[in-house]
Amino acid sequence: MPRRKTTRGLPKNISCPQCGKRFCTATNVLQHMNQPTSSCYGASLAEEVGLLASANFLEGAIHRETSRPREDAEVSGTHWYYNDEDTDMGPPTADVSVRPDYDVDPTPAVNAYESQREQLSGSRRFIETYEGCAEMFPGGETFMDQFRNDQYAEKRRENIYFPWASRQEWEFASWLLRSRLSMAAIDNLLSLEIIKSVPLSFRSAKELRSRAETLPPGPLWLCETLTTEYPTKEPPLLFYRNPIECLQALLSHPHFESHISFVPRRVWTCAAKICRIYDEWLSGDRAWSMQEALPPGATLLGVVLSSDKTNISVMSGNCMAHPLLISLANIDKHIRSKTSLHAYLLLALLPIAKFAHKNTRVRSLLQDRLVHQALNIVLSPLKTAASVGIMMSDPSGNLPNTLAAIHTACSQSSPTDYTNFLKAIKPLRLNGVVEPFWKLWLLSDPSDFITPEVLHHFHRMFWDHDVKWCIAATGAVELDFRFSIIQTLVGYRAFNEGISKLKQVTGRDHRAIQRYIIAAVAGSVPRKFLMAIRALLDFRYLAQAPSFTMRSIDRVASALQEFHNHKEAIVSQGVRADWKIPKLELLQSVVPSIRQSGAVMQWSADITEHAHVEEIKVPARASNNQNYNSQIVRHLDRLDKCFRFDLATSLEHRVNKEGGDEDSSDLDVDEEHEPDAEKIHPSDYSSPTRRLLNYFSISSSLLLGARPSARKPYCTFATATTAFHLATKPSLRLTVDEAATTYQLPALEGAIATFFANGDTCFQGREHATNKLYIWHKVRVQQLSYHDRNLLPPQTLRAIPPASANPYGRYDPVIVSVHPQSDWPRSGLAGHSVSQLRIIFRLSCSDLFLAYVQHFNIATNVSPATGMHLLKRAVGGNGQRVGEVIPLTRICSPAHLVPNFGRVAHSRLTSLSSYELSNDFWLNKYFSKEFYYALSLT
C-alpha cells in the first residue's frame, strides 16, 4: 500500500477566505470549505450566489495570504489577528486556574494562543489575545490513552471490544444497558429461544451488568453522610463526584477539542479599538482581569454550575432531587447550549433533608445551610485549584458585601437562635447561610459570578407580570379572543383558547406568547402603557442576541430606560401598585454582565432544565422507586461507562480501518479540523441529534452535477441569502383559467403575460405560453442567521386555495426583494416590500418557478407605541388588490402579520377569516428573533 502524504510539521501559511483558519495546503482549504455542515460552506455559497467557491477565487485568496504582510503582528505588546467574515457590527461561573507543573520540561510543546487562532471564527474583527498564558506541556494523558492503558489493555490488543466477544455482541449489550428494561425484562428477553440461538457470552441481566462494571470508568461517584446542626428524620446523604475529574472529562472529550478556548481576548471591529465585541465568556472583561491575577503560563478555566430542584415521582410520592450540574465556560457557547452534546455533567445530588423543627421558615433556613455545607464539600477541590493557581500574588483583601452583611447579622444575633436570627437577616436580604460555599474561593464573588438567567429572569418574569398586566388592562375575554384569531406560520404555536386560563405553562409557552402580545393588545390599552410593555419586550429580545457591540449594548440599556420612563402608566392603569419586583431589579445587571461575562444567552437554564430529564428523571424511571439517589448515580455510572467505551472503540476501530500498517502515523490528518458530521459515529454522543437540512448544500450539489439522475428543473435552488425547496410532484395541474378560479385571482393571466412581456427576452414572441400551470401549495425556505450567518432551520410557506374546511384559504405573508439582488437581512426593509403569497407555480413550457403575490403599503414611520410598521392592503383604482408575478427567488423571508384590531376586535372574525376580511395589519417583528434583528438593528 503506498505511503500517504503527510502535512505534519509543515507551516500553516494558507488561510480559509471565510473564517481565517490556517492550513498547510490549498487542498486542505478546499476540504475545509467543502464541509456541508460548515459555516464557511454556507458563507461561500452566499458569496457566490448559490455556487461553491471557484478555483480562481480560492487561488486569489491564497495568493493574497502568502503575499500580503501578516496582520497578526504585535500591537502595543499584545497579539492581534484578523478574522474576515461578514457579520452584524452596527448560569454562574467561577475560576479554576491550572498551574504549570515545573517538575517536567518547562519548554511548552504548544501555545494555546496559536491553537486558539485556529479555533476562533466569526465576523470581520480584530482580536487582541492575552499574552503569556495557557501554555501547554507534554506528558499529559488523552482520552484514548486512558482507554489503552487500563487494566484490560492487553486483552484489548487482540479484541478491542473486550469483555464482549465481538462488535455485534457489544452493540446488543449496549442497547440492553441503555434501554429502560428492568433486569427481569432483560432476563425474559435473553431466555427467548431465538436469543438463545445467538452465541452470546452472557445469559442473564446480572452477568451483563457485572461485565459492564469492568468497562473503563469515568469520574467516580462518592457518598458521604452529612452532620446537621438540627435533627432530621433521616441522615442526609450526599452523592458527588470530584469536580476536577469532571472538568478533565470535558477537556479530554475528543469532539470538544476544536471547540475549547483557553486564552482571554478582547475583540474589536477594527484595529483602532473603537467598538468592542462581546460574545463568548473569554471575550468579557472578567476573564481578562482574572487572568491578570494568575501567574504567567497558567490556564484559566471558567466553571459553570447550575442547581435547581426537580420532581422525580409521578402523580404521588412527593419525591424530589436537587442536582448540581457542572460545565466549562471555555467550551464554545453554541456547543455548550446544545443539550444533545452533553456538555453539562451531573456533579452531585445535594441532600434534601426533612428537619424536625416545627417552624417552616426555620426549616427553610436549615435546608439552605445544609446545601451550602454540601457545596463546600463538593467544590473544595476547585477552591484548592484556585488557591494554588494564584500563589504568586496576594488577594485583594477587600471583604465582599455579602460577607460583610453576614458578619453584621451574626453580631446582632447568634446563628443558632433561629427565631431572632431570621429577624436580623430580613432587612439585610440574607437567607440565613453563615458559611457560604464560595467564602474561601478566590476570585469568586456573587456579584461577579451570578449572571442573569434568561429562562427565569426574562421569560418567567414576562409571564408573572407583563402578561398579567395586559390581561387586566385589556380584559381576559377580549385578549383571549384576539389571540384565538391570530393566524400563525407553520411550526409556531397557536392559542385557540386564549392565554388567560393556561395551566402548567413552560418556557416555550412564554416565548410563544411574547411573539404576539404587543400586536394583540395594541389599540385596547393606553399608548404609554403599551410603550412600557413594548420597551420591556425590546429589552428581552435585544439582550438575547448571540453577540454584542458597544452600540447594541447601548440599545439594550436604552430599552430598559424607556420602560422606566413609561412604567407609571402601568400603575395609573391600576394593574400594579408598586415596583417591588426582584426580577425587575435584576434586569439592571444585564448590561454589566454582558461586558463582564459575554452574551447572557449562554447562561440560560433551558439547557440545564433539559439536562434534568436525562440526568435525573430518566434514571429515576428505571429504578424500583426506592432510594432514588443511589440508583440514579448507579444508572448514570453505567451509562457513562457505556458511552466512553462506545466512543473509544469507535475511534479505535476507525483508526485501525484507515491504516493498520506501520505507516498509519503518517496519515494526512488536520488535528485542528472539526470533524465531518457524516464521519462521526452515532455513538460519539450518548443521544442522537436532529440533523439540520442544508438546502444551500443540496442546491450547490445539483448545480455542480453531483446528482445526474435528479429531475430537471431542480426543485431545490438558492440565492445568496435564501434557499428554496419544493416537492418533486406539484400539488395541482391546472390551466390558467382554472387556477384563476380556484385561487380567486381574476388578474392572474394578465399578470403572467405582463411578467413575460417585461421579463427575460427568451420568452418574448411566445403567445403568452400560459396554457398549463404546475402549482405547489407549499415551499420550504431556509435563511442564514443575522449575526453569524449560520444556517437556520427551514420554514414552510403556504399558498393553499379555499376549500370546504377553510373557505378563505391560507396565504402566508413574505418579504419580497424589489430588486433581483437582496441584502436581506442586513438591509432590513430597505429595498424590500411586504406581500402575501397567493400562488406558487411553474409554466409547463418553462423551468422558472414563479409566485403571484399581493402587496401591502407600508407606513413611512414606525409606530412609537408598538415599534412596528402599520400595513394596508394595496388596492387599485378598480377596487381590486394589487398583485404581480415575480420569480420565486425574489422572496427573502417569511413574515408575520397581525390584524389591527382597534379598540375592540370585531366579534365576527375567526381564525380562518381574520386575515382575508381585514385591511390594516401590524408587521409583527416579534414573531421570531431573527426577524426582529433584521427590522430593529438596521
TORVO-13011 format. One record per residue (C-alpha): residue in one letter; y, x, z. Coordinates in steps of 0.05 Angstrom, whole numbers, padded with zeros to 5 digits, always signed. Layout:
AYXZ/...
***
This chain:
M+00000+00000+00000/P+00067+00032-00020/R+00116+00050+00034/R+00173+00001+00041/K+00244+00026+00041/T+00279+00031+00107/T+00352+00028+00126/R+00344+00054+00196/G+00395+00106+00213/L+00439+00092+00152/P+00513+00078+00165/K+00535+00005+00160/N+00596+00011+00115/I+00590-00055+00077/S+00611-00120+00110/C+00599-00193+00094/P+00662-00221+00060/Q+00656-00283+00103/C+00642-00263+00175/G+00654-00187+00173/K+00585-00168+00198/R+00567-00098+00173/F+00505-00079+00134/C+00476-00016+00102/T+00467-00040+00031/A+00491-00094-00016/T+00421-00124-00015/N+00426-00135+00060/V+00493-00171+00050/L+00463-00216-00004/Q+00403-00232+00041/H+00451-00249+00098/M+00495-00294+00055/N+00435-00330+00024/Q+00411-00356+00091/P+00414-00432+00081/T+00429-00444+00155/S+00482-00390+00158/S+00555-00408+00166/C+00570-00354+00114/Y+00527-00392+00065/G+00567-00456+00074/A+00633-00418+00071/S+00614-00383+00007/L+00595-00450-00023/A+00663-00477-00005/E+00700-00418-00035/E+00660-00420-00100/V+00664-00497-00107/G+00591-00511-00093/L+00562-00447-00121/L+00535-00385-00087/A+00579-00324-00087/S+00574-00289-00153/A+00554-00217-00161/N+00624-00198-00183/F+00654-00230-00121/L+00607-00191-00076/E+00616-00126-00113/G+00692-00134-00107/A+00685-00145-00033/I+00640-00084-00026/H+00689-00042-00066/R+00747-00064-00023/E+00708-00050+00040/T+00689+00021+00020/S+00757+00039-00009/R+00808+00010+00039/P+00826+00042+00106/R+00787+00018+00165/E+00822-00037+00204/D+00784-00024+00268/A+00826+00037+00285/E+00851+00046+00355/V+00916+00010+00371/S+00951+00025+00436/G+00889+00054+00467/T+00845-00006+00452/H+00795-00021+00397/W+00813-00072+00343/Y+00774-00101+00287/Y+00789-00153+00235/N+00747-00215+00221/D+00761-00255+00159/E+00744-00328+00152/D+00787-00389+00143/T+00799-00429+00206/D+00850-00471+00242/M+00901-00428+00274/G+00962-00475+00275/P+00606-00513+00699/P+00623-00457+00748/T+00619-00383+00732/A+00615-00322+00776/D+00607-00249+00761/V+00548-00203+00766/S+00563-00131+00748/V+00506-00086+00728/R+00519-00015+00749/P+00491+00041+00704/D+00431+00078+00731/Y+00455+00150+00734/D+00386+00175+00752/V+00370+00175+00678/D+00403+00210+00620/P+00475+00185+00621/T+00483+00191+00545/P+00488+00120+00520/A+00439+00100+00466/V+00480+00040+00442/N+00551+00020+00459/A+00557-00055+00468/Y+00624-00054+00433/E+00592-00031+00368/S+00536-00084+00373/Q+00585-00138+00392/R+00625-00124+00328/E+00563-00146+00291/Q+00556-00209+00333/L+00625-00238+00334/S+00644-00285+00277/G+00697-00335+00266/S+00767-00340+00240/R+00819-00295+00209/R+00831-00260+00274/F+00845-00192+00304/I+00802-00175+00364/E+00821-00127+00419/T+00760-00107+00458/Y+00756-00076+00527/E+00743-00002+00521/G+00693+00037+00562/C+00648-00019+00586/A+00578-00046+00574/E+00546+00020+00558/M+00471+00015+00547/F+00419+00068+00564/P+00347+00080+00543/G+00288+00066+00587/G+00291-00010+00592/E+00234-00059+00581/T+00236-00112+00527/F+00202-00179+00525/M+00146-00152+00482/D+00139-00091+00527/Q+00124-00137+00585/F+00071-00172+00544/R+00039-00108+00520/N+00038-00075+00589/D+00008-00129+00633/Q-00060-00123+00667/Y-00097-00151+00607/A-00063-00108+00555/E-00126-00070+00538/K-00164-00133+00522/R-00107-00160+00480/R-00110-00100+00435/E-00174-00130+00406/N-00155-00203+00416/I-00081-00217+00426/Y-00099-00288+00449/F-00140-00266+00509/P-00161-00302+00554/W-00173-00350+00496/A-00225-00335+00444/S-00181-00346+00383/R-00115-00371+00359/Q-00144-00440+00345/E-00170-00446+00416/W-00103-00424+00444/E-00067-00477+00403/F-00114-00531+00430/A-00108-00504+00502/S-00032-00500+00495/W-00029-00573+00473/L-00071-00595+00532/L-00029-00554+00582/R+00037-00581+00555/S+00014-00652+00550/R+00024-00703+00605/L-00050-00715+00612/S-00078-00714+00682/M-00135-00669+00700/A-00182-00729+00698/A-00159-00748+00628/I-00169-00676+00605/D-00239-00676+00633/N-00254-00741+00597/L-00228-00711+00532/L-00270-00648+00540/S-00331-00690+00555/L-00329-00725+00487/E-00387-00706+00441/I-00341-00687+00384/I-00304-00638+00430/K-00369-00611+00457/S-00389-00592+00387/V-00330-00545+00384/P-00344-00476+00412/L-00293-00474+00468/S-00293-00423+00524/F-00272-00474+00576/R-00304-00541+00592/S-00261-00571+00648/A-00188-00581+00666/K-00196-00536+00727/E-00223-00479+00685/L-00167-00490+00634/R-00113-00485+00686/S-00145-00425+00720/R-00142-00388+00654/A-00070-00408+00645/E-00054-00375+00711/T-00074-00307+00682/L-00021-00311+00627/P+00039-00264+00632/P+00086-00296+00683/G+00160-00307+00682/P+00205-00307+00744/L+00161-00323+00804/W+00172-00383+00849/L+00183-00373+00924/C+00182-00423+00981/E+00219-00418+01048/T+00225-00466+01106/L+00297-00472+01129/T+00321-00476+01201/T+00372-00532+01212/E+00424-00539+01266/Y+00403-00611+01279/P+00333-00642+01280/T+00304-00670+01216/K+00247-00718+01203/E+00210-00666+01161/P+00221-00590+01156/P+00265-00576+01095/L+00230-00533+01042/L+00269-00490+00993/F+00235-00474+00927/Y+00271-00420+00888/R+00266-00361+00841/N+00301-00294+00841/P+00365-00304+00802/I+00364-00232+00776/E+00296-00245+00746/C+00321-00310+00714/L+00381-00273+00684/Q+00334-00219+00659/A+00291-00272+00626/L+00352-00298+00589/L+00376-00229+00570/S+00307-00208+00543/H+00295-00272+00503/P+00282-00247+00432/H+00321-00301+00397/F+00382-00297+00442/E+00391-00224+00424/S+00441-00236+00368/H+00479-00289+00408/I+00496-00250+00471/S+00561-00211+00480/F+00579-00164+00537/V+00649-00139+00522/P+00712-00177+00544/R+00761-00187+00487/R+00829-00213+00471/V+00831-00250+00405/W+00895-00256+00365/T+00913-00289+00299/C+00948-00226+00276/A+00958-00153+00295/A+01027-00169+00321/K+00993-00202+00382/I+01037-00264+00378/C+00987-00320+00381/R+00926-00315+00426/I+00859-00350+00413/Y+00813-00375+00468/D+00741-00397+00455/E+00684-00361+00490/W+00685-00343+00563/L+00694-00269+00547/S+00758-00285+00508/G+00792-00311+00571/D+00837-00274+00619/R+00788-00278+00677/A+00733-00238+00643/W+00783-00183+00625/S+00811-00179+00696/M+00742-00178+00727/Q+00721-00121+00680/E+00781-00081+00703/A+00755-00086+00775/L+00687-00055+00755/P+00671+00019+00746/P+00671+00048+00676/G+00608+00032+00637/A+00589-00029+00680/T+00568-00093+00645/L+00598-00159+00665/L+00551-00219+00667/G+00580-00288+00677/V+00533-00332+00717/V+00536-00407+00703/L+00510-00450+00760/S+00502-00525+00757/S+00475-00572+00810/D+00471-00647+00818/K+00422-00696+00849/T+00376-00737+00805/N+00326-00793+00817/I+00253-00777+00804/S+00219-00840+00829/V+00214-00901+00784/M+00231-00971+00807/S+00217-00955+00880/G+00207-00897+00928/N+00279-00872+00932/C+00257-00801+00918/M+00309-00752+00894/A+00312-00679+00873/H+00370-00631+00878/P+00360-00579+00823/L+00402-00517+00814/L+00406-00491+00743/I+00428-00422+00720/S+00451-00394+00654/L+00492-00337+00625/A+00564-00346+00603/N+00553-00285+00557/I+00509-00328+00512/D+00549-00358+00455/K+00572-00427+00476/H+00544-00461+00414/I+00475-00434+00433/R+00482-00449+00507/S+00504-00520+00493/K+00440-00537+00454/T+00392-00567+00504/S+00332-00554+00458/L+00343-00479+00463/H+00333-00479+00539/A+00389-00432+00557/Y+00391-00464+00626/L+00334-00446+00673/L+00315-00481+00737/L+00334-00433+00792/A+00319-00474+00855/L+00302-00542+00883/L+00351-00550+00940/P+00324-00588+01001/I+00345-00660+01014/A+00335-00667+01089/K+00334-00732+01129/F+00373-00716+01192/A+00361-00756+01255/H+00435-00766+01272/K+00459-00838+01273/N+00528-00825+01243/T+00528-00828+01167/R+00587-00781+01159/V+00555-00730+01205/R+00490-00734+01165/S+00531-00721+01102/L+00565-00661+01136/L+00498-00632+01158/Q+00469-00641+01088/D+00528-00603+01057/R+00518-00546+01106/L+00444-00545+01090/V+00459-00540+01016/H+00506-00481+01026/Q+00454-00448+01072/A+00402-00455+01017/L+00450-00430+00964/N+00466-00369+01007/I+00392-00351+01008/V+00381-00364+00934/L+00443-00327+00909/S+00441-00268+00956/P+00413-00221+00902/L+00473-00238+00858/K+00520-00221+00915/T+00486-00154+00923/A+00492-00140+00849/A+00566-00157+00850/S+00578-00112+00911/V+00542-00053+00880/G+00580-00063+00816/I+00648-00052+00849/M+00632+00003+00900/M+00683+00048+00867/S+00741+00000+00880/D+00764-00037+00942/P+00770-00113+00943/S+00840-00142+00944/G+00835-00162+01017/N+00870-00229+01007/L+00839-00287+01043/P+00825-00345+00995/N+00860-00410+01011/T+00795-00447+01024/L+00770-00396+01075/A+00838-00399+01109/A+00832-00474+01115/I+00762-00468+01144/H+00788-00417+01194/T+00843-00466+01214/A+00794-00523+01223/C+00747-00481+01266/S+00806-00461+01310/Q+00822-00534+01323/S+00751-00558+01337/S+00682-00530+01346/P+00639-00539+01283/T+00582-00565+01327/D+00627-00620+01355/Y+00615-00662+01293/T+00659-00722+01310/N+00722-00682+01326/F+00708-00631+01271/L+00707-00687+01220/K+00776-00707+01244/A+00801-00635+01239/I+00777-00625+01167/K+00802-00691+01139/P+00875-00670+01130/L+00852-00603+01102/R+00808-00637+01050/L+00745-00598+01070/N+00673-00623+01070/G+00654-00591+01136/V+00618-00529+01110/V+00634-00469+01153/E+00596-00415+01116/P+00605-00429+01041/F+00555-00394+00996/W+00609-00356+00958/K+00642-00327+01020/L+00617-00255+01010/W+00612-00260+00935/L+00663-00210+00910/L+00709-00231+00852/S+00690-00303+00865/D+00736-00357+00890/P+00731-00432+00879/S+00799-00435+00848/D+00773-00388+00794/F+00700-00404+00783/I+00702-00481+00788/T+00721-00503+00719/P+00739-00572+00692/E+00678-00612+00672/V+00683-00657+00612/L+00629-00708+00627/H+00655-00729+00695/H+00728-00707+00695/F+00743-00735+00626/H+00693-00789+00606/R+00675-00817+00674/M+00748-00820+00694/F+00763-00857+00629/W+00711-00910+00647/D+00731-00915+00720/H+00805-00921+00708/D+00831-00925+00636/V+00782-00980+00616/K+00794-01020+00679/W+00869-01017+00667/C+00861-01041+00596/I+00815-01098+00617/A+00864-01120+00670/A+00924-01116+00623/T+00891-01148+00561/G+00843-01195+00595/A+00768-01187+00596/V+00754-01244+00548/E+00806-01222+00497/L+00786-01149+00499/D+00712-01165+00493/F+00726-01209+00433/R+00766-01153+00399/F+00710-01102+00410/S+00658-01151+00384/I+00691-01160+00316/I+00705-01086+00302/Q+00661-01060+00246/T+00632-00991+00256/L+00604-00938+00210/V+00530-00922+00206/G+00508-00884+00267/Y+00564-00908+00312/R+00553-00958+00368/A+00580-01029+00362/F+00597-01071+00423/N+00575-01141+00400/E+00582-01168+00471/G+00645-01131+00490/I+00653-01079+00544/S+00674-01114+00608/K+00603-01131+00630/L+00568-01066+00612/K+00518-01040+00663/Q+00487-00971+00671/V+00540-00941+00626/T+00525-00870+00603/G+00569-00814+00578/R+00551-00833+00507/D+00578-00903+00520/H+00642-00874+00549/R+00653-00835+00485/A+00638-00895+00441/I+00689-00938+00477/Q+00742-00883+00471/R+00735-00888+00395/Y+00763-00959+00392/I+00802-00972+00457/I+00872-00955+00430/A+00867-00998+00367/A+00832-01054+00407/V+00888-01062+00459/A+00946-01049+00411/G+00993-01108+00409/S+00966-01141+00472/V+00997-01093+00523/P+01069-01067+00533/R+01090-01009+00490/K+01098-00957+00545/F+01032-00979+00577/L+00997-00964+00511/M+01034-00898+00504/A+01008-00876+00572/I+00935-00895+00555/R+00941-00862+00487/A+00971-00798+00515/L+00914-00791+00564/L+00864-00801+00508/D+00900-00750+00465/F+00895-00702+00523/R+00819-00712+00527/Y+00809-00703+00452/L+00853-00642+00447/A+00820-00610+00508/Q+00751-00617+00477/A+00766-00571+00418/P+00718-00512+00410/S+00775-00461+00406/F+00848-00459+00424/T+00911-00423+00403/M+00975-00419+00443/R+01002-00476+00401/S+00942-00521+00413/I+00944-00506+00487/D+01016-00529+00487/R+00994-00593+00454/V+00944-00605+00510/A+00997-00595+00563/S+01047-00639+00525/A+00997-00696+00520/L+00986-00695+00596/Q+01061-00692+00608/E+01072-00751+00562/F+01023-00791+00605/H+01062-00774+00668/N+01126-00794+00633/H+01100-00865+00620/K+01049-00876+00675/E+01097-00920+00714/A+01086-00973+00661/I+01015-00979+00686/V+01040-00992+00757/S+01092-01041+00730/Q+01036-01079+00696/G+01004-01089+00764/V+00938-01056+00747/R+00948-00995+00792/A+00982-00989+00859/D+00986-00913+00868/W+00964-00848+00836/K+00916-00821+00889/I+00863-00804+00837/P+00828-00737+00850/K+00803-00731+00778/L+00873-00743+00752/E+00897-00686+00795/L+00841-00641+00769/L+00868-00651+00698/Q+00925-00604+00717/S+00875-00547+00719/V+00851-00556+00647/V+00904-00513+00613/P+00899-00455+00663/S+00823-00459+00657/I+00826-00451+00581/R+00868-00388+00589/Q+00822-00361+00644/S+00753-00381+00620/G+00756-00405+00548/A+00742-00474+00519/V+00725-00526+00571/M+00672-00560+00528/Q+00624-00503+00543/W+00622-00524+00616/S+00605-00597+00603/A+00549-00625+00646/D+00518-00660+00586/I+00472-00601+00577/T+00451-00595+00649/E+00443-00671+00657/H+00395-00670+00598/A+00360-00609+00627/H+00344-00651+00689/V+00298-00692+00645/E+00258-00632+00620/E+00261-00592+00684/I+00253-00647+00737/K+00235-00716+00712/V+00181-00699+00662/P+00143-00653+00712/A+00151-00706+00765/R+00119-00759+00720/A+00060-00712+00711/S+00049-00707+00786/N+00009-00753+00832/N+00074-00777+00865/Q+00062-00735+00927/N+00101-00673+00947/Y+00143-00675+00885/N+00178-00608+00892/S+00116-00566+00899/Q+00083-00600+00839/I+00146-00594+00797/V+00150-00519+00807/R+00076-00510+00794/H+00082-00550+00729/L+00143-00511+00707/D+00110-00445+00723/R+00050-00464+00679/L+00095-00487+00622/D+00136-00423+00627/K+00073-00381+00621/C+00050-00420+00561/F+00118-00413+00528/R+00123-00338+00540/F+00051-00327+00516/D+00062-00370+00455/L+00126-00334+00437/A+00096-00265+00448/T+00032-00279+00409/S+00071-00310+00351/L+00117-00248+00347/E+00058-00201+00353/H+00019-00239+00300/R+00079-00236+00254/V+00086-00161+00264/N+00012-00150+00251/K+00014-00194+00189/E+00075-00159+00159/G+00047-00089+00167/G-00015-00069+00203/D-00016+00004+00177/E+00016+00064+00208/D+00078+00055+00164/S+00095-00012+00197/S+00151+00022+00236/D+00188+00034+00171/L+00197-00039+00154/D+00265-00058+00126/V+00289-00096+00187/D+00360-00112+00205/E+00358-00114+00280/E+00425-00149+00288/H+00409-00201+00236/E+00399-00271+00264/P+00330-00299+00245/D+00320-00348+00190/A+00305-00418+00214/E+00248-00422+00164/K+00215-00359+00193/I+00219-00379+00266/H+00152-00404+00293/P+00158-00474+00321/S+00134-00447+00387/D+00192-00399+00394/Y+00226-00453+00433/S+00188-00499+00480/S+00213-00562+00447/P+00225-00578+00374/T+00295-00582+00346/R+00321-00631+00295/R+00337-00593+00232/L+00405-00608+00202/L+00402-00623+00128/N+00445-00577+00086/Y+00467-00615+00024/F+00511-00556+00004/S+00450-00512+00000/I+00409-00564-00037/S+00465-00573-00088/S+00470-00499-00099/S+00396-00490-00110/L+00396-00547-00161/L+00454-00516-00199/L+00420-00448-00200/G+00357-00477-00228/A+00314-00466-00166/R+00282-00535-00177/P+00270-00542-00252/S+00229-00605-00242/A+00287-00643-00210/R+00311-00704-00247/K+00379-00700-00280/P+00433-00717-00266/Y+00425-00686-00198/C+00434-00736-00141/T+00457-00681-00094/F+00522-00646-00111/A+00581-00616-00075/T+00654-00597-00078/A+00690-00544-00038/T+00695-00588+00023/T+00645-00645+00016/A+00572-00652-00005/F+00541-00717-00031/H+00471-00744-00034/L+00447-00807-00069/A+00378-00837-00072/T+00338-00817-00134/K+00329-00890-00153/P+00391-00935-00157/S+00394-00998-00115/L+00414-01043-00175/R+00416-01040-00251/L+00468-01088-00277/T+00514-01098-00335/V+00589-01091-00323/D+00599-01166-00323/E+00541-01177-00274/A+00568-01122-00228/A+00638-01152-00230/T+00609-01219-00210/T+00561-01192-00157/Y+00615-01149-00124/Q+00672-01198-00137/L+00712-01146-00176/P+00743-01181-00236/A+00783-01118-00255/L+00721-01073-00256/E+00712-01070-00332/G+00785-01055-00344/A+00785-01001-00291/I+00725-00967-00323/A+00757-00969-00391/T+00822-00940-00363/F+00785-00884-00328/F+00750-00862-00392/A+00813-00870-00434/N+00853-00826-00387/G+00797-00780-00365/D+00753-00729-00399/T+00764-00724-00474/C+00690-00724-00487/F+00690-00799-00473/Q+00746-00816-00520/G+00726-00854-00582/R+00667-00888-00548/E+00675-00963-00546/H+00683-00965-00470/A+00609-00947-00464/T+00603-00997-00407/N+00542-01036-00425/K+00497-01015-00366/L+00511-00991-00295/Y+00465-00957-00245/I+00490-00978-00176/W+00478-00948-00107/H+00491-00985-00042/K+00497-00921-00001/V+00517-00849-00007/R+00510-00794+00045/V+00568-00746+00052/Q+00569-00680+00091/Q+00630-00640+00111/L+00649-00575+00145/S+00678-00575+00215/Y+00753-00568+00224/H+00755-00507+00269/D+00698-00462+00247/R+00674-00493+00181/N+00604-00503+00206/L+00560-00557+00178/L+00568-00627+00206/P+00513-00680+00206/P+00514-00723+00143/Q+00545-00792+00147/T+00527-00854+00107/L+00579-00893+00068/R+00563-00964+00047/A+00585-01007-00011/I+00539-01068-00003/P+00556-01132-00042/P+00559-01201-00010/A+00492-01233+00007/S+00466-01292+00046/A+00461-01252+00110/N+00531-01222+00100/P+00575-01265+00055/Y+00631-01215+00057/G+00592-01152+00041/R+00602-01086+00075/Y+00651-01036+00046/D+00668-00973+00085/P+00737-00941+00083/V+00744-00869+00057/I+00795-00814+00049/V+00807-00801-00025/S+00839-00739-00054/V+00898-00755-00100/H+00886-00690-00139/P+00820-00660-00164/Q+00826-00603-00114/S+00829-00621-00040/D+00841-00580+00023/W+00814-00633+00070/P+00813-00630+00130/R+00866-00575+00135/S+00919-00613+00098/G+00910-00679+00135/L+00934-00740+00096/A+00980-00697+00053/G+00955-00706-00018/H+00905-00759+00003/S+00902-00835+00006/V+00861-00885+00046/S+00817-00931+00005/Q+00759-00979+00012/L+00695-00961-00024/R+00675-01022-00065/I+00620-00998-00112/I+00583-00933-00127/F+00556-00928-00197/R+00539-00887-00259/L+00541-00908-00331/S+00475-00907-00367/C+00505-00861-00420/S+00539-00814-00371/D+00518-00763-00319/L+00582-00774-00278/F+00578-00811-00212/L+00637-00857-00202/A+00665-00903-00150/Y+00712-00963-00152/V+00760-00962-00093/Q+00816-01008-00070/H+00876-00974-00040/F+00918-00983+00023/N+00992-00970+00030/I+01005-00921+00087/A+01065-00928+00133/T+01110-00868+00128/N+01114-00854+00203/V+01060-00854+00256/S+01068-00908+00308/P+01093-00874+00373/A+01054-00925+00415/T+00986-00918+00382/G+00993-00850+00350/M+00962-00879+00287/H+00984-00899+00217/L+00991-00972+00201/L+00960-00992+00134/K+00970-01052+00088/R+00926-01072+00030/A+00957-01052-00036/V+00969-01116-00076/G+00993-01121-00148/G+01043-01169-00178/N+00987-01218-00194/G+00965-01220-00121/Q+00902-01181-00135/R+00882-01120-00095/V+00899-01054-00129/G+00839-01012-00146/E+00815-00958-00194/V+00754-00920-00215/I+00750-00848-00191/P+00697-00793-00192/L+00654-00798-00130/T+00672-00726-00115/R+00744-00746-00101/I+00720-00777-00035/C+00734-00727+00020/S+00714-00761+00084/P+00693-00826+00117/A+00750-00863+00152/H+00753-00920+00202/L+00800-00979+00204/V+00812-01030+00258/P+00849-01095+00242/N+00918-01101+00273/F+00902-01159+00319/G+00972-01170+00344/R+00986-01205+00410/V+00923-01249+00406/A+00865-01238+00357/H+00851-01297+00311/S+00794-01337+00341/R+00761-01350+00273/L+00749-01276+00259/T+00678-01249+00264/S+00647-01181+00258/L+00629-01198+00186/S+00696-01227+00164/S+00747-01189+00205/Y+00759-01136+00152/E+00759-01178+00089/L+00804-01230+00120/S+00855-01181+00148/N+00911-01145+00111/D+00940-01099+00165/F+00899-01043+00195/W+00904-00984+00241/L+00877-00918+00213/N+00834-00903+00273/K+00837-00828+00282/Y+00798-00832+00347/F+00732-00853+00315/S+00709-00780+00313/K+00738-00715+00340/E+00734-00682+00272/F+00774-00738+00241/Y+00823-00734+00299/Y+00834-00660+00289/A+00846-00670+00215/L+00900-00722+00227/S+00931-00693+00290/L+00931-00617+00282/T+00962-00612+00213/
***
